[in-house]
Amino acid sequence: MERMLADRLPPTPQNFTLWYVYYSGQLPDLIRAIDLAGRDGKTPPQSLLDEFYKRFFTFDAEVQAIRETSEKARHALSRVLEQIGSVETETDRYGHTLTGFRGELDQPLTVGELRAMVAAIAAETAAIVERQARLQAHLQESSQQLAEIRVSLDTARREALTDGLTGIANRKAFDQALEDAIAEAGRESLPLSLLMIDIDHFKSFNDTHGHLIGDHVLKLVGRMLMECIKGRDTAARFGGEEFAIVLPRTPLASAMTVAEQVRSCVGARQIVNKARNANYGTISLSVGVAEYRPGEDAGSLIRRADQALYVAKRSGRNRVCADA
């Protein structure tokens, strides 16, 4: 409460939850995110705190999508089972009817009785064929509905793994990609490197030019990262103005080359607002690089890349430093 009062943050339940958990030490990732965002001694802006709350405390979008699509699928399948059950009942009745007719055929019949029986059999057969046709139509409709549900679920999953602003992988997708890359590196004795990237003086840039221009910069960096990677590599927004790149099957020396390419490509781009005919100059990146050590976990690899990033920041920014 003292922190919120000192920083003039609105006393909302979301802010209280955020800072309560921060000081309780329950979520190390949250503590790290807030400390990184406020490393210049300033409290992160409310917009970034809202993002942290959404990331760490709101209901998982993927789980929500699964629940919604599961309900739709349950409804569609219920309709199919209802139709099948109805046809099964009618088929049983048709079978019993034919059995009865067969019993009557064992008895002597007149021509008129035989003609009436054939007509009745034809009518029952036509009725069951019609019901089967209706079932086929319902099954086709339900199949289409289930196909649409599958597409919706796939879309929801992609969105759940994508950063809404930059369009690249989000923190959840990064965690998954890094875990997969570590598992592969350990299993097959392959190299693996990690880049931690931070936009230099981003908060000052944001304060000077506004959040809309700041968002434009984040999008630009995300796009440039995607242009600098290939194949199995994963570029992700780690949080705030910090990004990361997972480089499977890449030794430290090659990762340093990628890092320098990213830094130089972003640094060469002018930040321009064509609508206002305004040029905001350039931005620079600081990059920390670490290579996976056999047996270490994701947290350890991230910490070492982060430490290299801190060295780059302390050494004057706009540079690449490797973990010693």
C-alpha positions as CSV (number, residue, x, y, z in Angstrom):
1,M,0.0,0.0,0.0
2,E,2.9,2.3,0.8
3,R,4.4,1.7,-2.6
4,M,1.1,2.3,-4.4
5,L,0.6,5.6,-2.5
6,A,4.2,6.7,-3.1
7,D,3.9,6.1,-6.8
8,R,0.3,7.5,-7.0
9,L,-1.1,4.3,-8.4
10,P,-4.8,3.8,-8.3
11,P,-5.8,1.5,-5.4
12,T,-7.5,-1.1,-7.7
13,P,-7.8,-4.8,-6.8
14,Q,-5.6,-5.5,-9.8
15,N,-2.8,-3.2,-8.5
16,F,-3.2,-4.5,-5.0
17,T,-2.8,-8.1,-6.2
18,L,0.2,-7.2,-8.3
19,W,2.1,-5.5,-5.5
20,Y,1.0,-7.9,-2.8
21,V,2.4,-10.9,-4.8
22,Y,5.5,-8.8,-5.7
23,Y,6.4,-8.2,-2.1
24,S,5.4,-11.7,-1.0
25,G,7.9,-13.2,-3.4
26,Q,5.4,-15.8,-4.6
27,L,6.1,-15.3,-8.3
28,P,9.8,-14.8,-9.2
29,D,8.9,-14.2,-12.8
30,L,6.6,-11.3,-11.8
31,I,9.3,-9.8,-9.6
32,R,11.8,-10.0,-12.4
33,A,9.4,-8.5,-14.9
34,I,8.6,-5.5,-12.7
35,D,12.3,-5.0,-11.7
36,L,13.3,-5.0,-15.4
37,A,10.6,-2.6,-16.4
38,G,11.6,-0.2,-13.6
39,R,15.4,-0.7,-13.7
40,D,15.9,3.0,-14.1
41,G,14.5,3.5,-10.6
42,K,11.0,4.4,-11.9
43,T,7.8,2.4,-11.3
44,P,6.5,1.0,-14.6
45,P,3.5,2.9,-16.1
46,Q,0.0,1.7,-15.4
47,S,-0.4,0.4,-18.9
48,L,2.6,-2.0,-18.3
49,L,1.3,-2.9,-14.9
50,D,-2.0,-3.8,-16.5
51,E,-0.1,-6.0,-19.0
52,F,1.7,-7.8,-16.1
53,Y,-1.6,-8.4,-14.3
54,K,-3.1,-9.9,-17.5
55,R,-0.1,-12.0,-18.1
56,F,0.3,-13.4,-14.6
57,F,-3.3,-13.4,-13.1
58,T,-6.0,-13.5,-15.7
59,F,-7.7,-16.6,-16.9
60,D,-5.7,-18.4,-19.6
61,A,-7.1,-17.5,-23.0
62,E,-6.3,-21.0,-24.4
63,V,-8.2,-22.7,-21.5
64,Q,-11.2,-20.4,-22.1
65,A,-11.1,-21.2,-25.8
66,I,-11.0,-24.9,-25.1
67,R,-14.0,-24.6,-22.8
68,E,-16.0,-22.7,-25.3
69,T,-15.2,-25.0,-28.2
70,S,-15.7,-28.1,-26.1
71,E,-19.2,-26.9,-25.3
72,K,-19.9,-26.4,-29.0
73,A,-18.5,-29.8,-29.9
74,R,-20.6,-31.4,-27.1
75,H,-23.7,-29.8,-28.5
76,A,-22.9,-30.9,-32.1
77,L,-22.1,-34.5,-31.0
78,S,-25.3,-34.6,-28.9
79,R,-27.3,-33.8,-32.0
80,V,-25.5,-36.6,-34.0
81,L,-26.1,-39.1,-31.3
82,E,-29.8,-38.1,-31.1
83,Q,-30.2,-38.6,-34.8
84,I,-28.4,-41.9,-34.8
85,G,-30.5,-43.1,-31.8
86,S,-33.7,-42.1,-33.7
87,V,-32.6,-44.0,-36.8
88,E,-31.6,-47.1,-34.7
89,T,-35.1,-47.1,-33.2
90,E,-36.7,-46.9,-36.6
91,T,-34.3,-49.6,-38.0
92,D,-35.3,-51.9,-35.1
93,R,-39.0,-51.3,-35.8
94,Y,-38.3,-52.0,-39.6
95,G,-36.6,-55.2,-38.7
96,H,-39.5,-56.3,-36.5
97,T,-41.9,-55.4,-39.3
98,L,-40.0,-57.5,-41.8
99,T,-39.8,-60.4,-39.4
100,G,-43.6,-60.3,-39.1
101,F,-44.1,-60.3,-42.8
102,R,-41.8,-63.3,-43.1
103,G,-43.9,-65.1,-40.6
104,E,-47.0,-64.4,-42.7
105,L,-45.3,-65.6,-45.8
106,D,-45.2,-69.1,-44.2
107,Q,-49.0,-69.1,-44.4
108,P,-51.0,-69.6,-47.6
109,L,-51.9,-66.1,-49.1
110,T,-54.3,-64.9,-51.7
111,V,-53.0,-62.7,-54.5
112,G,-54.7,-59.7,-52.9
113,E,-53.1,-60.4,-49.6
114,L,-49.7,-60.8,-51.2
115,R,-50.1,-57.6,-53.2
116,A,-51.0,-55.7,-49.9
117,M,-48.0,-57.2,-48.1
118,V,-45.6,-56.2,-50.9
119,A,-47.0,-52.7,-50.9
120,A,-46.6,-52.5,-47.1
121,I,-42.9,-53.7,-47.3
122,A,-42.3,-51.1,-50.0
123,A,-43.8,-48.3,-47.9
124,E,-41.7,-49.3,-44.8
125,T,-38.6,-49.5,-47.0
126,A,-39.2,-46.1,-48.5
127,A,-39.7,-44.7,-45.0
128,I,-36.4,-46.1,-43.7
129,V,-34.5,-44.9,-46.8
130,E,-35.9,-41.4,-46.2
131,R,-34.8,-41.4,-42.6
132,Q,-31.3,-42.6,-43.6
133,A,-31.1,-39.7,-46.1
134,R,-32.1,-37.3,-43.4
135,L,-29.4,-38.8,-41.1
136,Q,-26.8,-38.4,-43.8
137,A,-27.7,-34.8,-44.2
138,H,-27.5,-34.2,-40.4
139,L,-24.2,-36.0,-40.3
140,Q,-22.8,-33.8,-43.1
141,E,-24.0,-30.7,-41.3
142,S,-22.5,-31.8,-38.0
143,S,-19.2,-32.7,-39.7
144,Q,-19.0,-29.2,-41.1
145,Q,-19.7,-27.8,-37.6
146,L,-17.0,-29.9,-36.1
147,A,-14.5,-28.8,-38.8
148,E,-15.3,-25.2,-38.1
149,I,-14.9,-25.8,-34.3
150,R,-11.5,-27.4,-35.0
151,V,-10.4,-24.3,-37.0
152,S,-11.6,-22.0,-34.2
153,L,-9.7,-24.0,-31.6
154,D,-6.5,-23.9,-33.8
155,T,-6.9,-20.1,-34.2
156,A,-7.5,-19.6,-30.5
157,R,-4.4,-21.7,-29.7
158,R,-2.3,-19.6,-32.1
159,E,-3.6,-16.4,-30.6
160,A,-2.9,-17.7,-27.1
161,L,0.8,-18.2,-28.1
162,T,1.1,-14.9,-30.0
163,D,1.9,-11.4,-28.5
164,G,-1.1,-9.2,-29.3
165,L,0.9,-6.1,-30.1
166,T,3.9,-7.3,-32.1
167,G,2.5,-10.5,-33.6
168,I,5.5,-12.6,-32.7
169,A,5.6,-15.4,-30.0
170,N,4.6,-14.4,-26.5
171,R,6.1,-15.4,-23.2
172,K,4.1,-18.6,-23.0
173,A,5.3,-19.7,-26.5
174,F,8.9,-18.7,-25.6
175,D,8.8,-20.9,-22.5
176,Q,7.6,-23.8,-24.5
177,A,10.1,-23.3,-27.3
178,L,13.0,-23.0,-24.9
179,E,12.0,-26.1,-23.0
180,D,11.7,-28.1,-26.3
181,A,15.1,-26.8,-27.4
182,I,16.7,-27.7,-24.1
183,A,15.2,-31.2,-24.3
184,E,16.6,-31.6,-27.8
185,A,20.0,-30.3,-26.9
186,G,20.3,-32.6,-24.0
187,R,19.0,-35.6,-25.8
188,E,21.1,-35.2,-29.0
189,S,24.1,-33.3,-27.5
190,L,23.5,-30.4,-29.8
191,P,24.4,-26.7,-29.2
192,L,21.7,-24.2,-28.2
193,S,22.0,-20.5,-27.6
194,L,19.7,-17.8,-26.2
195,L,19.6,-14.1,-26.9
196,M,18.0,-11.6,-24.4
197,I,17.4,-8.3,-26.0
198,D,16.4,-4.9,-24.6
199,I,15.5,-1.6,-26.3
200,D,17.8,1.1,-24.9
201,H,16.1,4.0,-23.2
202,F,12.7,2.8,-24.2
203,K,10.9,4.4,-21.3
204,S,12.4,7.8,-22.1
205,F,11.4,7.4,-25.7
206,N,7.9,6.4,-24.6
207,D,7.6,9.4,-22.3
208,T,8.9,11.8,-24.9
209,H,6.9,10.6,-28.0
210,G,3.9,8.8,-26.4
211,H,2.7,5.3,-26.2
212,L,1.4,5.0,-29.7
213,I,4.9,5.7,-31.1
214,G,6.3,3.4,-28.5
215,D,4.0,0.6,-29.7
216,H,5.2,1.3,-33.2
217,V,8.7,0.8,-32.1
218,L,7.8,-2.5,-30.4
219,K,6.1,-3.7,-33.6
220,L,9.1,-2.7,-35.7
221,V,11.6,-4.5,-33.4
222,G,9.4,-7.6,-33.5
223,R,9.3,-7.5,-37.3
224,M,13.0,-7.0,-37.6
225,L,13.7,-10.0,-35.3
226,M,11.6,-12.2,-37.5
227,E,13.5,-11.1,-40.5
228,C,16.8,-12.0,-38.8
229,I,15.9,-15.6,-37.8
230,K,15.2,-18.7,-39.8
231,G,14.0,-22.3,-39.6
232,R,13.8,-23.6,-36.0
233,D,14.6,-20.2,-34.3
234,T,12.0,-18.6,-32.2
235,A,11.7,-14.8,-31.7
236,A,9.5,-13.8,-28.8
237,R,8.4,-10.8,-26.8
238,F,9.6,-11.6,-23.3
239,G,7.8,-8.7,-21.6
240,G,7.6,-4.9,-21.9
241,E,10.5,-3.7,-24.1
242,E,12.4,-7.0,-23.7
243,F,12.6,-9.6,-26.4
244,A,14.3,-13.0,-26.7
245,I,15.4,-15.4,-29.4
246,V,15.9,-19.1,-29.0
247,L,18.5,-20.5,-31.4
248,P,18.5,-24.3,-31.4
249,R,21.5,-26.1,-32.9
250,T,23.5,-22.8,-32.7
251,P,26.8,-22.5,-30.9
252,L,27.8,-19.3,-29.1
253,A,30.0,-17.9,-31.9
254,S,27.1,-18.2,-34.4
255,A,24.7,-16.7,-31.9
256,M,26.9,-13.7,-31.5
257,T,26.8,-13.2,-35.2
258,V,23.0,-13.3,-35.2
259,A,22.9,-10.9,-32.2
260,E,25.1,-8.4,-34.1
261,Q,22.9,-8.7,-37.1
262,V,19.8,-8.0,-35.1
263,R,21.4,-5.0,-33.3
264,S,22.7,-3.4,-36.5
265,C,19.5,-4.0,-38.5
266,V,17.3,-2.4,-35.9
267,G,19.8,0.4,-35.3
268,A,19.9,1.3,-39.0
269,R,16.1,1.9,-39.2
270,Q,14.6,5.4,-38.9
271,I,11.5,5.6,-36.8
272,V,9.1,7.5,-39.0
273,N,5.5,8.6,-38.7
274,K,4.4,9.1,-42.3
275,A,1.0,10.4,-41.3
276,R,2.6,13.3,-39.3
277,N,5.7,13.5,-41.5
278,A,7.7,13.1,-38.3
279,N,11.1,11.4,-37.9
280,Y,12.0,10.2,-34.4
281,G,15.5,9.1,-35.2
282,T,16.8,5.6,-34.4
283,I,16.8,3.3,-31.5
284,S,19.4,0.9,-30.3
285,L,19.4,-2.6,-28.7
286,S,21.5,-4.2,-26.0
287,V,21.8,-7.9,-26.3
288,G,23.0,-10.7,-24.0
289,V,24.0,-14.1,-25.3
290,A,24.4,-17.4,-23.5
291,E,25.0,-20.9,-24.7
292,Y,23.3,-23.9,-23.1
293,R,25.3,-25.9,-20.6
294,P,24.5,-29.6,-20.4
295,G,22.2,-30.4,-17.5
296,E,21.1,-26.8,-16.8
297,D,17.4,-25.8,-16.8
298,A,15.6,-23.0,-18.6
299,G,15.8,-20.6,-15.6
300,S,19.5,-20.9,-15.4
301,L,20.0,-20.3,-19.1
302,I,17.8,-17.2,-19.0
303,R,19.6,-15.8,-16.0
304,R,23.0,-16.1,-17.7
305,A,21.7,-14.5,-20.8
306,D,20.1,-11.8,-18.7
307,Q,23.4,-11.2,-16.8
308,A,25.2,-10.7,-20.2
309,L,22.4,-8.2,-21.1
310,Y,23.0,-6.3,-17.9
311,V,26.7,-6.1,-18.8
312,A,25.9,-4.7,-22.2
313,K,23.6,-2.1,-20.6
314,R,26.2,-1.1,-18.0
315,S,29.0,-1.0,-20.6
316,G,27.2,1.8,-22.5
317,R,24.3,0.0,-24.3
318,N,24.0,-0.6,-28.0
319,R,26.2,-3.6,-27.9
320,V,26.3,-7.4,-27.7
321,C,27.8,-9.2,-24.7
322,A,28.3,-12.9,-24.2
323,D,28.0,-14.8,-20.9
324,A,31.5,-15.4,-19.6
